[in-house]
Amino acid sequence: MRVKCIVSYDGSKFHGFQVQEKERTVQGEIQKALKKINETETIIHASGRTDAKVHAVHQVFHFDTQKELPAQQWKRAINHFMPNDIYILDASYVDENFHSRYSAVKKEYRYYLNTKEYNPFETNYIFQYGRPLDINLMREAAQIFLGEHNFASFCSYDQYGNTIRILYSFDIEDNDGIIMFRLTGNGFRRYMVRHLVGGIIQVGAKRISIDVLSEMLESCGEKKCLFKAKPQGLYLQEVYYEES
């Protein structure tokens, strides 16, 4: 049987989602719990990987099991073994054709930035930028990324393969000095959101022009964006499937 779970986690004290030897990871903690419940090694498959210090509001993963439990009992059982920075929000049985990553049709990420005075209580959750930004200029710059593009200039240097993605929306809101960047697309390569936001911040700070950002995009990887927003402000907000 295949179980789909929705999980929320505070990424502050994790070395990312994916299992790493000798490092604390979200996948590692969940698989340790499932081993206790299933009494055998159980591998989970997530909608995608988040990096160290990156958070998730609604991450999705699935696993296969021979253990028969009521669907919501999986939620209670896994949470029983979870540390206080991971929480299973929902668990349900799904068709064996469902895959957390390959069945996803859209993802939403959010990035939070503080333009006001440094706040030590929010430093792990909102990027403490501490300087004003030109919001209207940033909104104008964000428009160049909408639609289907080759985002090779805004991905990790060590990633190859298909870098063509569709960005459905890129909204920027200012709530009393807390800037929220909201991006939805059909998929994102590693560091893509952080590079896009990083480039937009440079435009808002008037260090580079929108034309420079556009040239990076059009170069399809020849001109790399060297600006990468810090991980602390990034959240995987939602993963969408056909039925959701």
C-alpha positions, 0 to 999 in steps of 0.5 A: 500500500502507498501512503501519502503524507503532508509534512511541515518542518522548521529547517533551521537545524537540518542539513536539508531534506535528503538523507546524508551520512552523519548529518541530521536531515528531515528524511533521515528523521522520518525514516527512523520513525518509519523503521520503528513502526514498520520494523523494517527499512522504509524509504520515503520519496518527497516532492523535492529536496529542500536545502539546509535551513530551508523550511516547508509549510506543506511538503509532500512525501510517500512511502510503500508499506505492508503494514495495515493501519487506518490512514489517520493512524499513520499521522499519529504513529509517525508524529509520536516519533518526530522531533519538535521541528517536524510535524505530519499534517495529514496521511492518506492512502493513494493509488500506486501510480501516485508519486510525490515528485512526478505526479506534482503539477505545480509548486509554490515557494515563498521567501520572506525578507525584512527591510527594517531593523535587525530582529534576532528572534526572526533571523532563522525565518526571515532574511534580515536584510535591514535596508529599503528596497524599491518594491515597484522596480522589483515587481517590474523586474519579476515580470521578465521571468513569467512564462516558459524560459530556460532558467540555466543562469539561475540554477546551481552550477553543478546541475545540468539537464533540463533547465526549462521551466514555466513560472506562472506567477511571481508576486511581491508584497510589502507588509510593513517592511516585511517583503514576501516573494511568492513564486509558483511554477511547474517545477524549480531546479536547485537554488533557482528560487534563491537566485531569482529572488537574489537577482530581484533584490539586487535590482531593488537595491539599484545595484543592477538594472532590469536589463542586466537581469534580462540578459542573464535570463536570455543567455541560457546559462552563459551569464550566471546570476551570482546573487543567491538569497540566503536560505533562512527566508525560503519556504516550500509553501504548497505542492499541487496535484491534479486533484488538489 
